């Protein structure tokens, strides 16, 4: 049997072992309840559409203040169907620990939400930002109307949170001043960047924010990192100024550089890069900010052996990440693969192995979540 074929078969066998045991498992956090919902929203033609949602909230009946979180738009449109609410589990956890019902809502056409996808931006030379924002906002407002009827939701204490296109969507929603919404938090709220450090027709983006701000009267907090390579600080300030020009109550937090691209600021571990400013904003709205559901820090994991410096840095990030479901895979030569924010532990294992394996690599799972996989810890270091 040729070596590539033998390696592929062996890798496939390794793939089957942990997946069978982990099928459909998700991380359980003491004191918090995790569930999925399909929200039946009304659409203008009189029909209903189902939107996928992930709920993370304290256990107990509530009612809890609601944080509705909505997501960005990938640069590659082919990735739209593969989006999933778990990508925003980490920021949702920051709010859920402080007594909120955090609900991540996937808009029409994304993930397992019904289509059609309608947030069309048009070609780079003829952008339709305002229309796309209003379409996205319609899903947000419709999902909010359904969620406010849930017995565990306090319908009078709602915060809308969005990232990237989702941040643009909640700003568009602010123009209608939806009932029960006390505040809006927009992380890097904009759309229309097809490649790093470039935005198609930024003037149209600024004009859309100006329109949204004309009628918005709900306080909003805008958060942009200095090194955001989707929407840089100059554009962020121009959009903010246009939105606030007609009296919309808004504040801009220009965060220091974060990682390689500040567009990912929302995934700062435990929200440390943004929570102080968000807490101040929530306090101004008389909303809770203290931790009500403490979680124990996971026990540190021994590093896989061998790993190079880059691999050790990635593994350190893995250990601190609360972007569940996650997995880390290695091979005997020190190659590695990592996966975050999968739907299940099974999916995380599959993705980590795929990211690790090449034709001549035979990888196995080293860690799943915050635990070593069975057999993950090497019993002998190479060369000893």
N, C-alpha and C positions, 0 to 999 in steps of 0.2 A: 504494500500500500504506500502511495506517495506521501511524503511528509505533510504537504498542505492539507490533503484529504484527511490524514490521521489526526492532525491538529484540530481540524474543523469538527470531526466527529467527537473527539475528546472534549472540546469546548462545549459542544451541544449537550453532552452527558452531564458536564458540570452545571450547565445552565438549568437542567431539569431538577437537580437535587434540592437547591434551596427554594425554588419557586413552588414546588409542590407543598412545602411546609408553610409558605408565606402567603398562599393564595388569598387575595382579597383582604389581607390584614391591613389595618391602619393604626397609627399611633394613638394610644389612649392617654390622656392627661388627667390626673386626679383633680376633681373639682370642676372640670369642664365637660360640657356635652358637645358632641360633634355629630352632625347629621347632614344629609343631603335633602334638597327639596327640588321639585319641579314647579315653578310658579306659573300659573295660568293667567296670562295678562290679556287684556282686551286690546284689539288693534282697530284702526279706523274703519276697516271694511266690515266690522261687526263680528268677526271671528275671534277666536282665542289663539294664543301662541304660548308655547311652554318654554320658559327660561330656566336653565340649570343654575342652582345655587348651592353653596356650602355654608352651613351654619356652625359657628363656634361661639359658645356662650357658657356662662356659669350654670352648674346644675341647679335645679329648683324651678319653681313655677314662674318666677319673675313677678311683674313685668320688668324688663330691663330696657335702658335706653338703647336705641338701635344705631349701629354704624353700618351703613350700606356701602360696600366697597365694590368698585367696578374697575375694570382692567384696561390695559393698553391695546394697541393694534400693532401686530408684528410688521416689520418692514417688508417681509416676503409674504404676499397674500396667500401663498400655498400653505402657510403655517396657521392660518385662521381656524380651520376645523380642529386642529390638534391643541388648541388652547384649553386650559382647565382651571377651575377655581383654586386648586391647591397651590398654584403659583403664588398666591397672595396669603397663604396660611400664616407666614411669619408676621406680617403687619397685623393680620386679624387677631393673632394671639396677643399682641401688645394691648389691644383694646379689650379683648375678652377677659384677660387677667384683671382688668380694672372695672369689671362689672357690666360690660356692654355685651349685647347680642350682636356679634359681628357677622354679617351676612355678605358673602362674596357672590355677586350676581354676574353671570355671563350674558352678554347682550345677544340679540338675534344673529344667528349664523355662526357664532363662536362655540367651540366645544360641542356639548350635547344640547345646546339650545336650538329650538326650531329656527329655520331660516324663513325667508331668504336674508342673506347678508345685504344690508342696504346702506351702509356707511361709505358710499362711494365718494372718493375725493376728486375724481376727474384727473385728466393728464396734468403733468407738472406745470404746463403753460396755461392751464385754465382750471385752477383749483376751485372747489365748491365747499370750502371749509364750513361756512355757516350752516348750509344744508345738512352736511354730515354730522355736525355737532347737534343739531336739532333732532335728527333721527336717533342718534345715540341717547340724547336726553329723554326722548319719548319712552324708551325702554326703561331707563332709570326711574322716571316718575311713575310708570305703570307698575314696575316691580315694587316700588315703595307703597303704592296704594294697596297692593295685596299683603305685603308684610305688616303694615300697620293694623291689620285685622287679626294678626296672630296673638293668642292670649299671652305669650311670653314677651311681647313687645309693648313698650310704653309709647303710644302713638304721638304723644306730645313732646317727646325728647328724641329727636333724630338728627344724626350728622351724616352728610353725604361725603364720601371719600373716593377720590379717583386718581389714577396714575396714567400719565401720558395722554392717550386718547380718552381714557376714562376720566382724567382730570379735566380735560376740555369738555367732556360730556356733562360733568356735574356743574361746571360753570354755565354751560348752556341751559341746564335745568334750573339754575338759580334765577334765570330771567322770568320764570313763571312763579317764583316764590312758593313752592309746594307746601301744603299744610303739614305742620308738625316739624318741619326742618328748622333747627336752631342755628346750624352752622354748616359750612362747606369747607373741605380741605382738599386742595388740588396739588398733587405732587407732579411737578414737571408737566403741567397741564397744557398740552398742545398736540398737534399732529402735523404730518406733512414733511417728515425728514427722510428722504429715500436713502441717504448715506451719511456718514459722520460729518458733522459740522457744515451741513447744508440743509436748507429748508426751501421748498418750492413756494414762490410768491408769498413771502412773509407779510407783505402789506395786507393781503387778503386775510391772513390769520389775525392780524391786529384789528382789522375792520370787524371781523366776527366777534372778537372780544368786546369791542366798543358797543356793538349791538346788544350783546348779552348783558352788559353792565348798565344799559340805559334804564332797565326796569328792575334789576336785581336789588333787593333790599335785605337779603339775608347775609350776615357777616361771613366773610370768607378769608381763609389763610392760604396764600400761595407759597409753595416751597420749590425752589430751584437750587441745585448745587452749582458752584462756580465752574466745575469742569464737566457740565452736562454737554455731551457731544451730539445730542439731538437738537436741543434748544439752548443756545448760549445765553449768558447773562444779559447782554445788550438787548436781545430779542425779548427775553423774559421781562425786563423792565418796560419795554415799549408796550407789550401786551397788557401788563398790569396797569400802566398809566392809562391806556385806552379804556380798560374795563372800569376803572375807578373814576374816570373823568366826569361822569354824570351823577355822582353821588353814591355809587355802590360801595357799601362799607367793606373794605378789604385791607389786608396787611400782607406784605411781601417779606418772606424770610429767605435771604440769600445765604445758603449754607456753604461752608468751606468745601474744598475739593473732597470727593469721596471715591476711593478706589480708582480704577482705570477710567471709569465713565460715571459721572455723578447722576446720570439718568437712573441708575440703580439704587439711589439713596434710600428709597422706600424699603429696601431689604437690609438696611443696616441692622446688625444683630441686636435684638431686643429694642430696636428703635432708638438706640443711643444717639444717633446723629440727628434725630428730629424730635424725639419725644419732649424735651424741655419746652420747645416752642409750641408744640401741639398742646401740651398740658396747660400752658399759660392761656392759650386760646380757649380750651375747654372750660377752664376756671372762669373766664369772662362770661361764659354762657351758663354758669352755675351747673356744670356737669361734672361727674366724678373723675378723679385723676389718681387716686391712691390704689395700690394693688390690693385687690380683694381675694384673689385666688393665687397664693404663692406657689411656685413650682420649684422643686429641688433641682439644683444644677446637676446634670448627669455626671457620673463618675468618669474621669479621664480615661481614654483608651490608649493602650500601648501602640506605638507607631508600627506599621508594617516594616519588615526588614527584607530587602533593602529598599530605600527611597532616596532620591536625590534631594537637593535643597528645594527645588521647585515643588516636588511631590510632598515634602514635609510641610511646606506652606499651604498647599491645597488641603492636606489632611487636617491641619490646624483649623483652617476655615470650616472644613466639614464638621469638626467636633463642636464648634460654637454655633453652627447654623441651626435654626429652628424652622427651616423650610422643609418640613416633613412632606411626603415620605422620601427618604434619602437612602443611598447605599454607596459603598466604596469597594472597588474591586482591585486586585493586584495580580501580577504574575511573578514567577521566581526571579526575573531579571530586574524587578523594580518598576516596571511599567504600571500604570494605574488608570482607572476610570472612575468617575464620580457622577452621581445623578441626584438631583434635588426635585422636590415638589411634584412627585408622581402621584397618580390617583391612589395607588396601593403600594405596599411594600414589594409585592410581586413585580409591579411595573418598574419600581426603582431598581430592583436587582437586575432585571432584564436590560435596563438602560445603562447601568454601570458596567455590566459585562460587555455590552456592545461598544461602549466608549473605550474599554480597555483592550479589547481583542483586535488583533490583526491576523493576517494569514498564519504567521508562525508563532503567535502568542497563545498560550493556554492560561487563561485567567480564572480566578475563583473569587467568590465574594469574601471580603474581609470584614466588613461591618454593615449592618442594616440598622437604620435609625441610630440610636446611641448605644447599641450593643454589638459586641463581636459576634460574627457569624460562627456557627459550629465549625471548629477546625481552622478559624481565621488566624489565630495567633500562631506564628511559626514556633516550632519546638526547638529549632536549631538555626543559628545564623549561618549563612553561607560562608565557607572558608574557615569554619571553626571545628 
